[in-house]
Amino acid sequence: MNIETIKEHIGDVLKETDFKGIGKRKVGKVRDVYTTADKIILVSTDRHSSFDRIIAYVPFKGEVLNLISSFWFEKTKDIIQNHVVRIPDPNVLVAKKCSPLPIEAIIRGYITGVTSTSLWTHYKDGKRDFGNFVLPEGMKKNQKLPESVFTPSTKFEEHDRTLSPGQIVEEGLMTKEMVEKVEATAKKLFLRGQEIALSHGLILVDTKYEFGLDGNGELILIDEIHTPDSSRYWKAESYDERFNKGEEPEYFDKEFLRIWFKDHCDPYKDEVLPVAPPELVAELSRRYIEIYETITGKPFEHDFNTPILDRITKNLEKI
């Protein structure tokens, strides 16, 4: 889909839903979640969240996220069962109900990042021992790690904390056996993701997984998997040359929209934010679609004949 088509449909977005009779609704940052006694219905909207608030509505984003997750759930179901029951609509996933584990399983294949919690920030400040792994001296930013590392964080706290597996056990969040099972499974998923991504010209740099326990107490993969919202991707073709020159890799970048808001307001304090420029929103939409098409190898197709809410309403009748 080209940028001109996206611009023509810049207002055709799914901002929110309020479906009746399909469960109790909870509104998340991006998804509206409907819960019944035995299942969960996840509706991916086009909301774009940053600075702990909604800053824009990006055409086709909800479809892209849902369909990318669908692709990866299918590609990894031999490693671990997942919560997918069916996908009745491009924006909708019907999932098994389960009990979420209290940590996010973060796997990193490269030493990178700029935030205070990033591996590279800790490393350049002198940290080498991370509890469950030790990094060698002399590493450079964006370098491939000797092996992928597990850096879990808390999930239900106001501010997430990175913990070592030992700390998770010490704080009584999970048993040692369960932490080990989550780590081993997450690393298998990450390896599969890296292999498939590389076959499509991308490097899966790092990602996060969420797990739960089903009704039988079995580990199950939930939430989303390997989407551009939960994962970092670089373009493989130019990585080596750029790394050797000390340049940043080519990557899927959403930061330009955040930068625009920081330049035009105080996005943390201003009660009302300015409207995001349509050309920037369209470009972000184009990038979401590009990464979907790159990962899946399929063209992105959207039903332009039926309003999104009407289409979802009709497809929800099937469940």
Secondary structure, DSSP 8 states (H G I E B T S, - for coil): --HHHHHHTTT--------SSS-EEEE-SSEEEEE-SSEEEEEE-SEEEETTEEEEE-TTHHHHHHHHHHHHHHHHTTTS-BSEEEEEETTEEEEE--EEEEEEEEEEEEE---STTSHHHHHHTT--B-SS-B--TT--TTEEEEEEEE--EESSSSS--B--HHHHHHTTSS-HHHHHHHHHHHHHHHHHHHHHHHHTTEEEEEEEEEEEE-TTS-EEEES--S-TTTEEEEESTTHHHHHHTT----B---HHHHHHHHHHS-TTT-SS-----HHHHHHHHHHHHHHHHHHH-S------SS-HHHHHHHHHTT-
